[in-house]
Amino acid sequence: MKREKLLLNLFTWELDSMNEYSSTLPTGRTPGKMWKRAIRDGWQVGMYIPDADPMMIGIVWFNVQLRSGPMPRLYAPPDWNNHGHWRELRS
C-alpha cells in the first residue's frame, strides 16, 4: 500500500524551535506531540497519533516545505507536545 505524502508548511523559526530526533524517537508518546528529523532532502516532522490498539501509538510523517517571511518581533515557540496549540496559534 502506497502512502500519500503529507506536506507541512512551516516558517524557518518554527522548524528551528522544534526538538530534533533524527536518529531516535521522542519519549512521552502523547497524541499530538510533534518533532523534526533530518532526511536526505531536508526535514520531516513526525506526530504521534492515536492507534486503534490503546496500547500502541501511531506516527504520521510530514515532508516540510519552508515558508518565507519575517519572524515576528515577539515569537514564543508553541508547545510542540500539543498539536492543537500550534494550530490555534496559526489561525
C-alpha positions in Angstrom: 0.0 0.0 0.0 1.5 3.3 -1.1 1.2 6.2 1.4 0.2 9.7 0.4 2.9 12.2 1.0 1.8 14.8 3.5 3.2 18.3 3.3 3.6 20.7 6.2 4.3 24.4 5.6 6.5 25.8 8.4 8.4 29.0 8.8 12.1 28.6 9.5 11.8 29.8 13.0 9.0 27.3 13.7 11.2 24.4 12.5 14.2 25.8 14.5 12.1 25.8 17.7 11.1 22.1 17.3 13.1 19.3 19.1 15.1 17.2 16.7 15.1 13.4 16.8 17.0 12.4 13.7 18.2 9.0 15.0 15.7 8.2 17.8 12.1 8.7 18.7 11.0 11.1 21.5 9.6 9.7 24.7 6.2 10.8 26.2 4.1 9.3 23.4 1.2 11.7 23.7 -1.1 12.1 20.6 -0.3 15.4 19.1 3.4 15.6 20.1 5.5 16.9 17.1 9.2 16.7 16.4 11.6 17.1 13.4 14.1 14.8 11.8 16.7 15.4 9.2 16.4 13.5 5.9 18.5 13.4 2.8 16.4 16.2 1.1 15.6 18.4 4.0 13.3 17.8 7.0 10.4 15.7 8.1 8.0 16.3 11.0 6.6 13.4 13.0 3.5 13.5 15.0 2.1 10.9 17.4 -1.5 9.9 16.6 -3.9 7.6 18.4 -3.9 3.9 17.3 -6.8 1.5 17.2 -5.0 -0.5 19.9 -4.9 1.6 23.1 -1.6 0.0 24.0 0.1 1.4 20.8 0.7 4.8 19.3 0.8 5.7 15.6 3.1 8.1 13.8 2.3 10.3 10.8 5.2 11.8 8.9 5.0 15.2 7.1 7.5 16.4 4.5 8.4 20.0 5.4 8.1 22.9 3.0 9.7 26.0 4.4 7.8 29.3 4.1 9.5 32.6 3.9 8.6 35.8 5.8 9.9 37.9 8.6 10.0 36.5 12.1 7.6 38.2 14.5 9.3 40.5 16.9 7.9 38.6 19.8 8.0 34.9 18.9 7.1 32.4 21.6 7.5 28.8 20.3 4.3 26.8 20.5 4.0 23.8 22.8 5.2 21.1 20.3 3.8 18.5 22.7 0.3 19.7 21.7 -0.6 19.9 18.0 -3.8 21.8 18.9 -1.8 24.6 20.5 0.3 25.1 17.3 -2.9 25.1 15.1 -4.6 27.6 17.4 -1.6 30.0 17.2 -1.7 29.8 13.4 -5.4 30.6 12.9 
